[in-house]
């Protein structure tokens, strides 16, 4: 199990905005029903548009076991997010999770 499948902090910390062309209705793969319109050019994952943040596609319990219900169809900000990055560490801290251990391997 990777840290990401036991964490989920990023899905409960950041607003997820992306270009509307990533929506299914616009030829992309992100399900429209899990998004809200921001403006004519931008969509946002539902649940990341208010506090407390929790993406509508996130299943499970933070810090225990989580999954993305649309992992194969997730928007670009989610695809680009890096485990162990500074943003990852901030998200973990905001959700009361300890920092990831450095891979000494």
Backbone torsions as a table, in degrees:
resi	resn	phi	psi	omega
1	UNK	NA	125.2	178.0
2	UNK	-77.3	165.0	177.4
3	UNK	-58.3	-34.5	-177.2
4	UNK	-65.7	-36.5	-178.5
5	UNK	-80.2	-6.6	173.7
6	UNK	-112.5	-1.7	-173.6
7	UNK	-105.9	-84.6	-179.1
8	UNK	81.6	5.8	-176.0
9	UNK	-60.1	-37.0	-179.4
10	UNK	-63.1	-32.0	-179.6
11	UNK	-76.6	-8.0	179.9
12	UNK	-124.6	29.5	-176.5
13	UNK	-139.8	-34.6	-170.6
14	UNK	-118.0	146.7	170.2
15	UNK	-70.9	137.1	-178.2
16	UNK	-115.5	94.4	177.7
17	UNK	-103.1	144.6	180.0
18	UNK	-156.0	165.5	-178.4
19	UNK	-68.9	141.2	-177.9
20	UNK	-59.9	-23.1	-179.9
21	UNK	-65.2	-11.5	176.0
22	UNK	-82.4	-10.2	179.5
23	UNK	-73.7	147.5	176.5
24	UNK	-53.5	-43.2	-177.4
25	UNK	-64.9	-16.3	-179.5
26	UNK	-109.9	13.8	178.7
27	UNK	96.1	0.9	178.3
28	UNK	-92.3	-155.4	-175.8
29	UNK	-123.2	-9.4	-177.7
30	UNK	-77.1	123.3	-180.0
31	UNK	-61.0	124.1	-178.9
32	UNK	-56.2	-36.5	-175.5
33	UNK	-64.2	-16.3	179.1
34	UNK	-100.5	13.8	-176.9
35	UNK	-128.2	163.9	171.6
36	UNK	-126.4	150.4	178.3
37	UNK	-79.1	133.4	173.9
38	UNK	-95.2	-51.1	173.7
39	UNK	-157.5	-172.3	-176.6
40	UNK	-62.4	-17.8	-177.1
41	UNK	-111.5	-14.7	-170.9
42	UNK	-129.3	138.0	173.4
43	UNK	-118.8	165.0	-178.8
44	UNK	-138.3	140.6	175.6
45	UNK	-64.4	130.0	178.4
46	UNK	-59.7	139.1	-178.5
47	UNK	96.1	-21.0	176.6
48	UNK	-97.2	7.3	-177.1
49	UNK	-99.2	5.6	178.8
50	UNK	-153.6	171.0	179.6
51	UNK	-109.1	134.6	2.1
52	UNK	-74.4	141.8	179.9
53	UNK	-76.0	134.1	169.8
54	UNK	-162.6	111.3	-178.0
55	UNK	-56.9	137.8	-179.5
56	UNK	-62.8	-21.6	-179.5
57	UNK	-86.3	-9.7	-178.3
58	UNK	-78.6	128.9	175.2
59	UNK	-118.9	155.7	176.7
60	UNK	96.7	-168.1	-176.0
61	UNK	-114.5	123.9	-179.9
62	UNK	-53.0	137.5	176.5
63	UNK	76.7	-2.5	-179.3
64	UNK	-118.5	-71.1	175.9
65	UNK	-155.8	124.1	-178.2
66	UNK	-134.6	165.3	174.8
67	UNK	-153.5	158.3	173.7
68	UNK	-99.2	122.6	-179.2
69	UNK	-68.3	-14.6	179.2
70	UNK	-128.1	33.5	-173.6
71	UNK	-47.9	-47.1	-178.8
72	UNK	-67.5	-22.2	-175.3
73	UNK	-114.5	11.6	-175.9
74	UNK	-63.3	154.1	-179.0
75	UNK	-74.7	167.3	-175.3
76	UNK	-56.5	-39.3	179.5
77	UNK	-60.0	-33.3	178.5
78	UNK	-73.9	-39.0	178.3
79	UNK	-64.9	-32.8	-175.3
80	UNK	-87.8	-13.7	-178.1
81	UNK	-67.0	134.5	-175.4
82	UNK	-110.9	126.7	173.4
83	UNK	-58.5	132.7	178.4
84	UNK	86.2	-3.3	179.2
85	UNK	-71.9	170.8	177.0
86	UNK	-58.8	-41.5	178.5
87	UNK	-63.6	-37.7	176.7
88	UNK	-61.2	-46.6	179.9
89	UNK	-63.9	-38.7	176.9
90	UNK	-63.7	-43.8	-179.8
91	UNK	-62.9	-43.2	179.1
92	UNK	-62.3	-44.6	180.0
93	UNK	-62.6	-43.6	-180.0
94	UNK	-62.9	-24.5	-179.3
95	UNK	-103.5	13.7	175.0
96	UNK	72.8	23.8	178.8
97	UNK	-102.7	146.1	-179.7
98	UNK	-71.0	159.4	176.9
99	UNK	-62.2	154.1	176.1
100	UNK	-69.3	144.4	175.3
101	UNK	-71.8	141.8	175.0
102	UNK	-69.3	139.9	178.7
103	UNK	-76.1	111.2	-178.5
104	UNK	-91.6	-1.2	-172.2
105	UNK	-53.8	NA	NA
